Amino acid sequence: MTDALSERFSTEPYWTESLPPLPRTSRELPNNVDVIVVGGGYAGLSTALTLARANKSVIVFEAGRVGEGASSRSAGSLGNLPKAKLAQITARYGADVAREVYREARLAREYVERIIVDENIDCNLQTRGRVVAAHSERAYAKLEASLPTFRQTMGEVELLNSARQSAEIGSDAFHGVLVVKSSATLQPALFHRGLAHAALGAGVFLAEQRRVTDISRTNYGFEVVAGGHRYTSSEVIVATNAETGRDTSIMRTLRRRLTIVPAFALVTEEMPADQMRAVLPHLRSFSDTLQILHYMAPAGDKRLVVSGRAGRSDRDLRTKARRLFGFFQTRFPALRDARVSHCWSGTFALTDDWIPHIGVEEGVHYMLGCCGVGVPMSTYLGHRIGLKILGEETQASAYDRPLPSIPYWPANNIFLPAAVRALALRDRLFR
Ligand SMILES: Cc1cc2nc3c(=O)[nH]c(=O)nc-3n(C[C@H](O)[C@H](O)[C@H](O)COP(=O)(O)OP(=O)(O)OC[C@H]3O[C@@H](n4cnc5c(N)ncnc54)[C@H](O)[C@@H]3O)c2cc1C
């Protein structure tokens, strides 16, 4: 096997490589607006778009370039499920809330699809479905036992045993597969860029490289310091997800309710169409049943995007890329001579209950804790905050509940790599 890394290996996200910067506008930033949004990812842009379409004046302050956060770094899976299992949510909040959380996860996916059509966003949306491969006999038996729940939560699914799985994956290293027909993928940076254009078109002020360093209450609303200048607004929304730092007192408070998980993704060099089909015959996305799962999907017609090993503290991106892609190369013979052209890092934010939250803290709205499903959830929940501010919600969102505190924070962040190693070991020992 040759080295898994291309000679032109890059540590920048593949998705943004040929994306020109957003056009600069000559519009001067107003000092006072209806709403200030902190963070220019999916959540911030989606909130801003909803509000601007209702004639609110909105500034989005972004510390770096708009889209530099996770929104242009993801693997592009557009699912319709939360990370938390139905049983977990039921145990914590009851069956009614669990049902609503799942129902709204489907709405989130539909909302993204609608916005792609309405805003004419060209982001390579593909609805080819997902193959979930059992890593052991036991995992297959669990998939089989859970089929009624899967049908209830995922819609059309099909289970194929190991003798039939070659119809779906070019690997005999797994113990059967579940095919989920509804799963989709998109090009995350193009989707983000489409949202940015829509927001600009609706009159939103996008202020790049303006880090928000203070948010304080006034008699009339809020005063916000961004890039060293003062601005006032009636409402403020914090939409900084895993990038929530110690910039302001409210962000410090909210950050303590998040576990920040290092994650990364890679993309292969171009390969012929028959090689792609030898790996994934129907070009569906792929994931396995391990606790720290592995994911792979077509990235356009000629490449594959891969992610996994989230939370692992590998030395550097080259090491990460070799280890992660090595996992796939040993299981998919058609990938033996394929090589990785890009591998980049990012972070995602986990909450204590593994569902994203919107809420209000000291009068400031927030959308945080996307739990790795932010493509649909950040976009949808950003929109929901917009509706809430406009007073247009007919029913409160099931995700609108205070971010729970995390026991032993920040120890959970410090010991995260060890906890992830323990989960991986558990996968190996109790197959
Ligand atoms: C490697 C990887 C793979 C992933 N794969 C998937 C996937 O396949 N499917 C999926 O659904 N999700 C995936 N995710 C998660 C998804 O990308 C995120 O949940 C989503 O992008 C979060 O969007 P956001 O708008 O909430 O946050 P972000 O896009 O992170 O935006 C937050 C922004 O806030 C800005 N900011 C922070 N502090 C300040 C400040 N003080 N002032 C101004 N601006 C500030 C940051 O610069 C950043 O741009 C993945 C994430 C990673 C890292």
The ligand as an SDF file (V2000), in Angstrom:
LIG
                    3D

 53 58  0  0  0  0  0  0  0  0999 V2000
  -15.2510   17.8540   11.3930 C   0  0  0  0  0  0  0  0  0  0  0  0
  -16.7140   18.1330   11.6200 C   0  0  0  0  0  0  0  0  0  0  0  0
  -17.6580   17.3410   10.9700 C   0  0  0  0  0  0  0  0  0  0  0  0
  -19.0190   17.6230   11.1400 C   0  0  0  0  0  0  0  0  0  0  0  0
  -19.9170   16.9010   10.4170 N   0  0  0  0  0  0  0  0  0  0  0  0
  -21.2380   17.1980   10.4960 C   0  0  0  0  0  0  0  0  0  0  0  0
  -22.1700   16.5420    9.6580 C   0  0  0  0  0  0  0  0  0  0  0  0
  -21.8130   15.7140    8.8200 O   0  0  0  0  0  0  0  0  0  0  0  0
  -23.4930   16.8780    9.8040 N   0  0  0  0  0  0  0  0  0  0  0  0
  -23.9310   17.8030   10.7110 C   0  0  0  0  0  0  0  0  0  0  0  0
  -25.1410   18.0530   10.8000 O   0  0  0  0  0  0  0  0  0  0  0  0
  -23.0520   18.4750   11.4920 N   0  0  0  0  0  0  0  0  0  0  0  0
  -21.7200   18.2030   11.3980 C   0  0  0  0  0  0  0  0  0  0  0  0
  -20.8190   18.8870   12.1590 N   0  0  0  0  0  0  0  0  0  0  0  0
  -21.3370   19.9150   13.0920 C   0  0  0  0  0  0  0  0  0  0  0  0
  -21.7610   21.1850   12.3610 C   0  0  0  0  0  0  0  0  0  0  0  0
  -20.7600   21.5830   11.4580 O   0  0  0  0  0  0  0  0  0  0  0  0
  -21.9890   22.2820   13.3970 C   0  0  0  0  0  0  0  0  0  0  0  0
  -22.8900   21.8020   14.3700 O   0  0  0  0  0  0  0  0  0  0  0  0
  -22.5680   23.5470   12.7910 C   0  0  0  0  0  0  0  0  0  0  0  0
  -21.7880   24.0060   11.7290 O   0  0  0  0  0  0  0  0  0  0  0  0
  -22.6690   24.6230   13.8530 C   0  0  0  0  0  0  0  0  0  0  0  0
  -23.0960   25.8120   13.2460 O   0  0  0  0  0  0  0  0  0  0  0  0
  -23.1880   27.1160   14.1230 P   0  0  0  0  0  0  0  0  0  0  0  0
  -23.6720   28.2150   13.2860 O   0  0  0  0  0  0  0  0  0  0  0  0
  -24.0100   26.7970   15.3350 O   0  0  0  0  0  0  0  0  0  0  0  0
  -21.6940   27.3590   14.6230 O   0  0  0  0  0  0  0  0  0  0  0  0
  -20.3770   27.7810   13.7820 P   0  0  0  0  0  0  0  0  0  0  0  0
  -20.4840   27.4620   12.3440 O   0  0  0  0  0  0  0  0  0  0  0  0
  -19.2160   27.2000   14.5200 O   0  0  0  0  0  0  0  0  0  0  0  0
  -20.3850   29.3470   13.9180 O   0  0  0  0  0  0  0  0  0  0  0  0
  -20.0720   30.0000   15.1250 C   0  0  0  0  0  0  0  0  0  0  0  0
  -19.2930   31.2500   14.7610 C   0  0  0  0  0  0  0  0  0  0  0  0
  -19.1990   32.0910   15.9200 O   0  0  0  0  0  0  0  0  0  0  0  0
  -18.0140   32.8570   15.7560 C   0  0  0  0  0  0  0  0  0  0  0  0
  -17.6630   33.4600   17.0390 N   0  0  0  0  0  0  0  0  0  0  0  0
  -17.2520   32.8520   18.1810 C   0  0  0  0  0  0  0  0  0  0  0  0
  -17.0370   33.7760   19.1570 N   0  0  0  0  0  0  0  0  0  0  0  0
  -17.3380   34.9770   18.6250 C   0  0  0  0  0  0  0  0  0  0  0  0
  -17.3170   36.3030   19.1420 C   0  0  0  0  0  0  0  0  0  0  0  0
  -16.9740   36.5680   20.3990 N   0  0  0  0  0  0  0  0  0  0  0  0
  -17.6650   37.3290   18.3160 N   0  0  0  0  0  0  0  0  0  0  0  0
  -18.0450   37.0950   17.0230 C   0  0  0  0  0  0  0  0  0  0  0  0
  -18.0730   35.8470   16.4940 N   0  0  0  0  0  0  0  0  0  0  0  0
  -17.7270   34.7890   17.2800 C   0  0  0  0  0  0  0  0  0  0  0  0
  -17.0060   31.8230   15.2650 C   0  0  0  0  0  0  0  0  0  0  0  0
  -15.9070   32.4600   14.6170 O   0  0  0  0  0  0  0  0  0  0  0  0
  -17.8590   30.9900   14.3120 C   0  0  0  0  0  0  0  0  0  0  0  0
  -17.7170   31.3850   12.9590 O   0  0  0  0  0  0  0  0  0  0  0  0
  -19.4490   18.6600   12.0160 C   0  0  0  0  0  0  0  0  0  0  0  0
  -18.4990   19.4360   12.6830 C   0  0  0  0  0  0  0  0  0  0  0  0
  -17.1350   19.1950   12.4830 C   0  0  0  0  0  0  0  0  0  0  0  0
  -16.1450   20.0580   13.1770 C   0  0  0  0  0  0  0  0  0  0  0  0
  1  2  1  0
  2  3  1  0
  2 52  2  0
  3  4  2  0
  4  5  1  0
  4 50  1  0
  5  6  2  0
  6  7  1  0
  6 13  1  0
  7  8  2  0
  7  9  1  0
  9 10  1  0
 10 11  2  0
 10 12  1  0
 12 13  2  0
 13 14  1  0
 14 15  1  0
 14 50  1  0
 15 16  1  0
 16 17  1  0
 16 18  1  0
 18 19  1  0
 18 20  1  0
 20 21  1  0
 20 22  1  0
 22 23  1  0
 23 24  1  0
 24 25  2  0
 24 26  1  0
 24 27  1  0
 27 28  1  0
 28 29  2  0
 28 30  1  0
 28 31  1  0
 31 32  1  0
 32 33  1  0
 33 34  1  0
 33 48  1  0
 34 35  1  0
 35 36  1  0
 35 46  1  0
 36 37  1  0
 36 45  1  0
 37 38  2  0
 38 39  1  0
 39 40  1  0
 39 45  2  0
 40 41  1  0
 40 42  2  0
 42 43  1  0
 43 44  2  0
 44 45  1  0
 46 47  1  0
 46 48  1  0
 48 49  1  0
 50 51  2  0
 51 52  1  0
 52 53  1  0
M  END
$$$$
